[in-house]
């Protein structure tokens, strides 16, 4: 019997059962299939694709059409995991109608089972409208990359009492608005714990400590594909970059030497 497909309500119920929510990003069908077989509960088609896949400096330039294309590719993997489409910069900020229309495109064209919006109290009206349209919403507070110019860069959030209180209030507002889960990014572990205890829906941490109800990381970071520095909260579980590099170098050698293709690889 095929495993039961995850849904937004099923993710929410994991908080009450005490089961940790395991999430990873994916941007293509092959990767989505692999991590789904590994047993993740949620696949986030993150706007981190802007940097990881498309080579932009940050997440701001990625377009709605680009995100829809990547989300649709992941959804075609027909995963057990819930596929969540990350709504990119300016696809929901301007108006409630934009938020509903573009969230609908993620479901209708992208095949997503839910969408993610960044922001706290200020996005609550949009969260409510998207939910009214029948589309589950995942919240995201703390370090919100679409607001890097406002935040002054990629910095840990909630380090003073005022900022801490604001983030707790934002999380409670998102939970009360109906978000099925909330991503907590780049904040002190103690604040991650406090928010987790303050809301009725799962918190999914990314650099928010071990007391969150689940965790999410970028797939290229954990498999060692990312060149250079990675955030402190990343744990590497593989060195795929070296494997691919060696395979490519071996192929170059074999073609130039005439060793490939051989008789076994010829018709």
Secondary structure, 3 states (H helix, E strand, C coil): CCCCCCCHHHHHHHHHHCCCEEEEECCCHHHHHHHHHHCCCEEEECCCHHHHCCCCCCCCCCCHHHHHHHHHHHHCCCCCCEEEEECCCCCCCCCHHHHHHHHHHHHHCCCCCEEECCECHHHHHHHHHHHHCCCCEEEEEECCHHHHHHHCCCCCECCCHHHHHHHHHHHHHHHHHCCCEEEEECECHHHHHHHHHHCCCEEEEECCCCCCCEEEECHHHHCCCCCCCCCCCCCCCCCHHHHHHHHHHHHHHHHHHCCCCCHHHCC
